[in-house]
Amino acid sequence: MDFSLSKSQLMAQKSIRKFASETLEEWANYLDRESKPLPPEIVRVMGRLNIWGIQAPVEFGGADLDTVSYCLVIEEISRVSAAVGLGVTVHNSVCLAPILKFGTRDQIARYAPDLATGRKIGGFTVTEPQAGSDAASIQTTAVPDGDHYILNGQKAFVTNGGVGDLFIVAASMDRKKKTRGIALFLVEKSMKGFEVGKIEDMMGMRGNMVSELFFNNVRVPKENVLGRVEDGFRISMQTLDIGRIGIAAQALGIGTAAYTAAATYAMERKQFDRPIGTFQAISFMLADMKTNLDAARLLIYRAADLKDRGLPFSTESAMCKVYASSTAMQVCMQALQIFGGYGYVKDLPVERFFRDAKITEIYEGTSEVMKIIIGNDIIREFSRF
């Protein structure tokens, strides 16, 4: 068992860290303060760095990296701007990845090159105003009409909603069948009847244009169904397994940024003629932060390695997501405590880390849902005895 990173993984980490520190960092506070998306020129730079196609094949303009490298990229971006990290991981893991895995040759040829290079930004949406964790209760409908389906409904809290060009949309073909009646559709923003609703004014992740989406008699060609019609829910769950690894890496990036800032400050800030980091109360907090972040990192890498080896990773994905997100939240709380009053003001980024961390415990499946997944796996394992 080798815990060291390969040369290619270290190269990916170094490259993205350089971009994040030299280019992205100057935008991070502005994006958060003004709730603005990345400017197009930075999006293009990210395209040239293969950030929009981290695991896409080279033939489509991607980097064709393994999942551990993917996690490294998301972590490095999220250490500087979690909002940008969110946009990148959602685009890669729950839009481009399922198209590459479940799409037809035509769908891949039509969409993968633009998505992998960042010429188009993607998203994935199941959540509705009345359907969150209970995906079976979605109200968006898809009705067959000749060579098309007619979509009607509303989606909520859509990551990349305000800037996206292509969305994988879950809709019900037959509500009586519940999850077995859900299909997935590749819906382009240019389709008539597609409307972007309000951009949410959020506590954190303010640099991502999370929005509502409305579908008013949107005609979607039948060739835009992702996978088989009856497999929509199954594909959604497999897609979220992939997405949760990315969110865990995002949470790790946030937590690492908060820890680094707190440790640096603890050795600079003096009280009673000594750095506050030399006091046991502070050093113990830093020790807990470092230990828990490393534990989260190893859980993430394990889930990523299982995925790359083609082994089941659903439970491990849930485990790394629930642990990394709770760790990020706890680390940010401790970092605020170490900074004291200075951590509570917007002049320093610690309060942004704190605001950004909370949502990682909610989206891509709440912490409670993650524990249900883990618990169900335990029940299956021990019910054999």
ChimeraX attribute file (.defattr): number of C-alpha atoms within 10 A of each C-alpha:
attribute: neighborCount
match mode: 1-to-1
recipient: residues
	/A:1	3
	/A:2	5
	/A:3	8
	/A:4	8
	/A:5	12
	/A:6	12
	/A:7	9
	/A:8	12
	/A:9	20
	/A:10	13
	/A:11	13
	/A:12	21
	/A:13	21
	/A:14	15
	/A:15	14
	/A:16	22
	/A:17	20
	/A:18	14
	/A:19	16
	/A:20	21
	/A:21	14
	/A:22	10
	/A:23	13
	/A:24	20
	/A:25	15
	/A:26	13
	/A:27	18
	/A:28	22
	/A:29	20
	/A:30	15
	/A:31	20
	/A:32	22
	/A:33	13
	/A:34	10
	/A:35	20
	/A:36	14
	/A:37	21
	/A:38	20
	/A:39	10
	/A:40	10
	/A:41	9
	/A:42	13
	/A:43	18
	/A:44	16
	/A:45	15
	/A:46	19
	/A:47	21
	/A:48	15
	/A:49	18
	/A:50	22
	/A:51	27
	/A:52	31
	/A:53	32
	/A:54	31
	/A:55	22
	/A:56	25
	/A:57	16
	/A:58	15
	/A:59	11
	/A:60	18
	/A:61	21
	/A:62	24
	/A:63	21
	/A:64	17
	/A:65	18
	/A:66	17
	/A:67	23
	/A:68	23
	/A:69	23
	/A:70	26
	/A:71	26
	/A:72	25
	/A:73	28
	/A:74	31
	/A:75	31
	/A:76	29
	/A:77	30
	/A:78	30
	/A:79	25
	/A:80	25
	/A:81	30
	/A:82	30
	/A:83	25
	/A:84	23
	/A:85	28
	/A:86	25
	/A:87	27
	/A:88	27
	/A:89	31
	/A:90	26
	/A:91	29
	/A:92	27
	/A:93	27
	/A:94	26
	/A:95	25
	/A:96	32
	/A:97	22
	/A:98	22
	/A:99	21
	/A:100	18
	/A:101	13
	/A:102	15
	/A:103	22
	/A:104	16
	/A:105	10
	/A:106	11
	/A:107	17
	/A:108	18
	/A:109	13
	/A:110	11
	/A:111	19
	/A:112	26
	/A:113	21
	/A:114	19
	/A:115	26
	/A:116	30
	/A:117	26
	/A:118	24
	/A:119	15
	/A:120	17
	/A:121	25
	/A:122	31
	/A:123	27
	/A:124	29
	/A:125	23
	/A:126	24
	/A:127	25
	/A:128	22
	/A:129	12
	/A:130	14
	/A:131	15
	/A:132	17
	/A:133	17
	/A:134	12
	/A:135	18
	/A:136	20
	/A:137	17
	/A:138	24
	/A:139	21
	/A:140	22
	/A:141	21
	/A:142	25
	/A:143	16
	/A:144	14
	/A:145	12
	/A:146	9
	/A:147	10
	/A:148	17
	/A:149	22
	/A:150	18
	/A:151	27
	/A:152	20
	/A:153	18
	/A:154	24
	/A:155	26
	/A:156	22
	/A:157	21
	/A:158	24
	/A:159	24
	/A:160	27
	/A:161	30
	/A:162	19
	/A:163	20
	/A:164	21
	/A:165	17
	/A:166	23
	/A:167	25
	/A:168	25
	/A:169	25
	/A:170	27
	/A:171	28
	/A:172	28
	/A:173	24
	/A:174	15
	/A:175	17
	/A:176	10
	/A:177	12
	/A:178	15
	/A:179	21
	/A:180	18
	/A:181	18
	/A:182	27
	/A:183	27
	/A:184	28
	/A:185	24
	/A:186	24
	/A:187	24
	/A:188	18
	/A:189	17
	/A:190	10
	/A:191	13
	/A:192	13
	/A:193	15
	/A:194	19
	/A:195	16
	/A:196	19
	/A:197	16
	/A:198	15
	/A:199	19
	/A:200	18
	/A:201	12
	/A:202	16
	/A:203	13
	/A:204	21
	/A:205	28
	/A:206	28
	/A:207	27
	/A:208	28
	/A:209	26
	/A:210	24
	/A:211	21
	/A:212	23
	/A:213	24
	/A:214	19
	/A:215	21
	/A:216	14
	/A:217	18
	/A:218	21
	/A:219	22
	/A:220	22
	/A:221	17
	/A:222	17
	/A:223	16
	/A:224	19
	/A:225	22
	/A:226	24
	/A:227	20
	/A:228	12
	/A:229	17
	/A:230	16
	/A:231	16
	/A:232	23
	/A:233	23
	/A:234	14
	/A:235	19
	/A:236	22
	/A:237	12
	/A:238	14
	/A:239	21
	/A:240	21
	/A:241	24
	/A:242	26
	/A:243	24
	/A:244	30
	/A:245	35
	/A:246	34
	/A:247	33
	/A:248	33
	/A:249	34
	/A:250	36
	/A:251	37
	/A:252	37
	/A:253	31
	/A:254	34
	/A:255	34
	/A:256	26
	/A:257	24
	/A:258	29
	/A:259	25
	/A:260	16
	/A:261	18
	/A:262	27
	/A:263	22
	/A:264	12
	/A:265	17
	/A:266	21
	/A:267	13
	/A:268	13
	/A:269	14
	/A:270	13
	/A:271	10
	/A:272	6
	/A:273	7
	/A:274	12
	/A:275	15
	/A:276	20
	/A:277	23
	/A:278	13
	/A:279	12
	/A:280	10
	/A:281	11
	/A:282	19
	/A:283	15
	/A:284	13
	/A:285	20
	/A:286	22
	/A:287	13
	/A:288	15
	/A:289	26
	/A:290	18
	/A:291	13
	/A:292	21
	/A:293	23
	/A:294	15
	/A:295	15
	/A:296	26
	/A:297	21
	/A:298	15
	/A:299	22
	/A:300	29
	/A:301	22
	/A:302	19
	/A:303	27
	/A:304	24
	/A:305	16
	/A:306	16
	/A:307	21
	/A:308	13
	/A:309	9
	/A:310	8
	/A:311	10
	/A:312	11
	/A:313	21
	/A:314	22
	/A:315	20
	/A:316	24
	/A:317	30
	/A:318	30
	/A:319	23
	/A:320	29
	/A:321	34
	/A:322	27
	/A:323	23
	/A:324	34
	/A:325	28
	/A:326	23
	/A:327	27
	/A:328	33
	/A:329	25
	/A:330	19
	/A:331	30
	/A:332	30
	/A:333	19
	/A:334	21
	/A:335	30
	/A:336	22
	/A:337	16
	/A:338	23
	/A:339	18
	/A:340	11
	/A:341	9
	/A:342	14
	/A:343	21
	/A:344	16
	/A:345	12
	/A:346	12
	/A:347	11
	/A:348	14
	/A:349	17
	/A:350	25
	/A:351	21
	/A:352	27
	/A:353	31
	/A:354	26
	/A:355	16
	/A:356	27
	/A:357	31
	/A:358	20
	/A:359	19
	/A:360	27
	/A:361	24
	/A:362	15
	/A:363	16
	/A:364	26
	/A:365	20
	/A:366	19
	/A:367	20
	/A:368	13
	/A:369	15
	/A:370	24
	/A:371	16
	/A:372	14
	/A:373	17
	/A:374	18
	/A:375	13
	/A:376	12
	/A:377	14
	/A:378	12
	/A:379	10
	/A:380	10
	/A:381	10
	/A:382	8
	/A:383	8
	/A:384	6
	/A:385	5
